[in-house]
Amino acid sequence: FLHILIGLSLFLPLFIGVKLGKDFMGIDVPILFGITLQSILGNFILLYARGDESKDKFKLLIGYFLFFTGLSGSYLSGKSIWLPVFWEVSSLGAILFYFGQGFHERAVKSILALFLASCTSMIFIASWVFLPEGKTGYSFLMIGLLIKSAFSLMHMWYPEAHIGTPSHASASFSGLMLNLPLLLFVRYVLNWWNEIPYSHLLIPLAGIGVFLGGLTSFFSKDAKKSLAYSTIEKSNFMCLFLFVSALWINNEIEEYASLGRAFLVLFYLMLLHHSF
């Protein structure tokens, strides 16, 4: 019954978004993409989690209800106080994933890493909510989103968040949670990116993140850390696509603008591939 209820709730954000007046065929396409992908893959993850866990399934399903609610709410909140609230609700739900396997040392380290990243990024995102429209506010928002997306030099928390998690939680973090900051970047930061001071320096940093993530993943002897660093490599690749797209997409020269749009399409294709 709970599985059916949560499964239905995964599709409700699509209708709630329409009621809230989201322009799903226009500026809010990234939001539509995120909640649609979540509604499909969330049900597969629920099936996986039910088969993977042998006890405390009630707490597990409640955890996924909070996790999905937090992600959906974050997509739909916009620039409001509800964004940092839902941002933390998703992390709160993640705690309940651990009841089936117990709170051993690696699990506690994972929870602490996840909450440290979530709370730090939430501070920057809450700053954007209360600041007026302008490049300062979007600078804070970008930093918060890059922390949560395990961007180069801000990624140290991400492998620790995976080492003690159940396998279905790793799938949720990598395949769904990581989508949220990247898609919010497309929706809110992309058109402001050239106005943010020193934003162009992020392009080589993203390249470094791709290199370090791939290299560390290849040589890591821990399977979960290897998968985590592989995700860091993919995340930085997607950030690189977004930065190059932001650099050119509003250019007055049509050839450059077309190239910017092409990189944005590449981002969506890679996000879809990585999520599945």
N, C-alpha and C positions, 0 to 999 in steps of 0.2 A: 504493500500500500504506500509506504513512504517513497519507494523507488518511483512509483507511478506519479505521486504528488510532486516529487522533485523534478521528474522528467517533464511534467506539464509546466512547472515553474520556469524551466529553461526556455520555453517558447513565449512565456508571458511578456518578457522585456520587449519583444518585437511589437506587440500591441500597445504596451505602455509607452514606448517611444513615439508611436503614431499619435497617441492621446496627448503626449507632451508637446506635440508640434515639431518633432524632429524632421529635418529635411533629408530623408533617407535616399532620395534620388538626386540630391545635390551635395551640399557642404558636409552633411552627416553620413556620407557613404562609409567612411572608416568605422563609425559606430555600428552601422548595419552589418558590415563585414565581421566585426568582432563578436557581436551577440549571436549572429547566425552560425558562425563557426563554433561558438561555445555551445549553442543549443544542440548541435549535431554531435560533436565530440564528447560533450558532457555526459550524454547517455551511454556512450561506449565506455567511458571511464567508470561510470557507476557500475556497469556490469562487471568490468575488470576488478573493481574494488570489492564487490560482493563475493566474487569467487576467490579473491586473494586473502581476505580476512576470515579468520575462523571464530572470532569472538568480538563482542562489543559492536555488533553491526548497527545497532540503534544509534550509538554515539557517532559511528562512522557516517551514517546517512545524514544525521543532523549537522555534522561537520561539513559535508558537501552542500547541504542546503545553505548554510551560512557562507561558504566559500563562493558558490555560484551567485548568491544574492549580492555579496560584496562586489564581485566583478561586474555584474550587470548594473548595479547601482552606480558604480564608478564610471561606467560607460555613459550612463544617461544623466548624471548629475549636472554636467556642465560646470560653469564657474559659480559654484555655490558651496556653502558650508557642508552640504551632504557629501561632497566628493571625498574629503579626508575621513569622514565618518565611515562611508562604505569601503574606503581604501583599507581601513583597519579591520572592518568586519570580515573581509576575506582572509586576513591573517589569523583572526580569532578562530574562524572555522578550521583553519589548517591544523590547529593544536589537536582537534579531535581525531585527526587522521592517525595519531600515534597510539591511541588506546588499544588497538588490536595487537600491537607488537610490544607494548610497554615502553616506559620512559627510561631506557638505558642511557649510558653516557653519550653515545653518538647521537641518539635522538634528542637529548637535551641541547647538545651543541647545535644541532640543526635548527631547533626551535629558536634558540637565542640568535643565531645568524639571520634567520628569516625576520624576526621581530626587529632586530637592529636595523636591517635594511629598510623594512617597511616604515618604521617610526621616523628614521632619518629622512627618507624621501617624502613622508607625509608632512614634515615640517616645512619643506620647500614648497610643496603643493598648496598647503594651507596659506603660505605667504602670498602665492599667486592669487588665491581666492580673495584676499583682503586688499591687495594692491590694486590701484587703478589700471585701466588698459594702458599698455605701453611696453617698451622693450625691457624695463626692469622686471616687471611682473613675469613676462614670458621667459626671462633668463632664469628666474627661480623655478618656474614650471619645468623648463628643460632640464635643469640639474636634477630635480626630483624624479623625473621620468627616466633619465639616464642611469641614475642609481638603481632603480628597480629593474631596469632592463639589462643589468650586468655589463654596462659599457666599460671599455678599456680603462684600467686603473681604478675603476669603481666596482670591479667584479669580485673582489676577494671574498665577499660573503657568500657568493653563489655556490661554489663547490661544497662549502661547509653546510649549506642548507640542504644539500642532497645526500650527504654521506650517511645520515642516520634515518632517512625517510623510508616509509614503505614504498614499494615500486610503483603503486598506483598514484601515490602522492608526487613522486618524481615526474610521472607522466603529466599530472595536473599542473605542476609548477612550470615545466618546460613547454608543454603544448597549449596551455590556456593562460596562465598567469602572466607569462612573458609577453603575450600579445597585447595586453592592456596598455602598458606604457608606450609601446611602439605605435599603436593605433591612435592613442591620445596625442602623440607627437604629430602625426599626420593631420589630425583634426585641428589642433590648436597652435602648434609651434611652427609648422612648415612654412606658412606665409610670413612669419616674423623672423625667420632664421637669419636672413641677411642683415636685419636690424640689430641683432644681438652682438655686442662687442666680442671680438676674438673668436666668433663661432667657426670661422674657417679653419682654425687650428684643430678642430675636432676631426677633420677629414684624415690627416695622417695618424691621429690617435686611434681612429677606428681601424685603420690598416694595421697598426701595431697590435690591436686587440685580436684581429683575425689571425695574425701570425702566431702570437703567443698562445691563443686558445687552441689552435690546431696542433701546434708543436707539443704543448703540455698534454693534450688529449692523446696524442700518438704514443708518448712515452710513459704515461701514467699506468701504474700497475693495479690501481684500485678501479674496478669496473664502474662504480657510480661516479667517481671523480672524473674518469675518462669521459663518460657521457655528459657530465656537467660542463667540462671544458669544451666538449664538442658543441654544446648549446651556446656557450660564450662565443665561440668562433662564429656560429650562425647569427647570433644576435648582433655582433659587431659588423658582420657582412650586411645585415639588413639596415643597421645604422648608417653604414657607408653609402648604401643606395639612397637612403633618405637625405643625407647631407648633400650628395651630388645633385639629387633631384631638387632640393630646396635652393641650391646655388643657381640653377639655370631655369627652373620652371616658369618664373615670372619675367624672364629676360625679354627685352624688346625685339631681339633677333629671333625670328621664328624657328630657325634651325636649332638654336640652343634651347628654346622653350620645348621643342619636340623631344630633344634628347632628355630634358628634365622629366617630361611625362613618361618617357620610355623607362627611365630608372625607377619611377614610381610604380609602374606596372611590374617591373622585376621584383620590387619589394613585396608586392602583394602575392606574386607567384611563389616567392621563397617562403613567405610567412605561411601560406597555405600548405606547401610541401612539408615544412618543418613541423607544423602543428599535427598533421596526420602521422 
